[in-house]
Amino acid sequence: MVLDINNKKRKFKINEKNLSGFDFYFITEIGHNHQGLAGVSRRLADGGESYAHASGVLEWNEFMSISAFCLGLAQIPFIVNIIMSLFSGEKASRNPWDSTTIEWAAPSPPVGHGNFDKPVDVYRTSYEYSVPDAKKDFKPQFEK
């Protein structure tokens, strides 16, 4: 489960690896790297006409522009997901990732006078996973 900035579960699941645009970013940077190694500066005032020595790598400009445009398009699902999650979606619980550490006993959003809305007792060390007598696979510090 993944939470958005408003402490709600995401409206729909996105495969971050495929849609994040990292591939487009790296393709764009590979083009910059090739041009930089050929002696082309980052900004071409004349469109590259004065770079006769690097004419073999200037065709990367179109390829990098297309890749950068695709990088921008790859961000649209994330923006749509954040907007949809702001206005609808299931509210997340206090401990949505089933963590065992003490900070998950705090409310969200935090109360104005401190971290916790009630005193918290600690019964064990953190990282108590696969506890034999536990009802769930984990046992938080703050539960008896």
N, C-alpha and C positions, 0 to 999 in steps of 0.2 A: 504494500500500500504506500502511496506517495501523497504527501500533503502539499497543498499550495500555500501561498503566503497568508491566506486568511484562515488557516487551520481547518480547512474543509478537505475532504477527500477529492481527488481529481474526478472531474466529470466523466472522462473517458481515458482509457489507458493508451499511452503513446509508446511505441517502441523507440526509446531514446537513442539507441545506437544507430538506427537506420534513418531517423528523421532529424537528427540534431544538426546536421550540416557540417560535421567535422570533416567528412570526406571532401566536401566542396572547399572548405577552408584550406585543407592541406594541398589540394590541387592548385588553388590560387597561389599559395606560398611557394610551391615547387616552381611555378612560372616566374615568380619574383626572384627566386634563387638563381635560376638559369640566366635571367637577364642581368642580375647583379654580378654574377661571375664573368659575364661577357663585357662588363664595364658600362652598362646602361644605368643612368641615375634614375631615381624614383619618379621624378617629374620631368616630362618631356615637353618643353615649351613649343617646339616646332613639330611635334608628332613623331619624332625620331629621325627626321631627315638628316640631322647633323651626326647621327650615329652610324656612319657607313661601316665602321669596324664591327658593329653588332647587328648588321642587317639579318643575320641568320636566326636571331632570337626574337626579333620584333613581332613576328607573327603570333607569339605567345600572348600579345595584348588582347586579341579578340577572345582567345580561349580563356584567359583569366577573367575577362569581363563577363563572359557567359557563366563561368563558375561562381563568381561573386554574386551575380543575379540569382542563381540557383540557391546560394547560401542564404540570401534574403528570403526567398520563397520557402525554404525549409523551416523558417522560424514561425510561419503563419499558424501551423497547428498548435504550437505552444502558446501563442498569444490568444488564440481562440479558446484554448483550454483554460487559461487563467481567467478570462472574462466570463466564461460560462460557469466556472467554479465560484466566482465571486457572488453570483446572483442565485445559484442553486447548488445543490449537492448536500450530501450527508455530512453533518458535523462530526468531526473526529473526536474520539475519546481522549482521556488524559494520557493514556499510554498506548498510542496506536501501533508501535513497533514491538510491543511486548518486551520492553527493556527492563532490566532489573535495578538500575541505579536510581538514586534518591530524587534526582531532578524531575522525574516523571510523576512525582506526587504533587507537583505544583500545578495550579490551574492555568488555563490558557483562555483568554489573555490574563497576564499576571495581575494580582491585586495591587492596589496603590500603595499599601503600607509595608510591603515586604514580599518575600518569595512565595510563602505558603498561606493558604486561607485558614489552616488549622495546624496545631502542633503535629509534628511528624516524629514517630518513634522508629528507630532503626533496629531491626532484629537480626540481621546477618550481614555478611560482606556482600559486595556487589558481584555481579557475574555468576549468579547461582542458576545455572541452566542444567537441565536433565536431572532434576532432583527426584529421587525415587518415590518419596511419599507425596509429591505435589500433584494437585489436580490437573495443572497445566504443565507444559514443558519448562516453565521458568518460575522462579519465586522472587518477586521484588523485595528489596531491602525493607520496605515500609509495610509489608503485609505479614501478619503472624503466621 
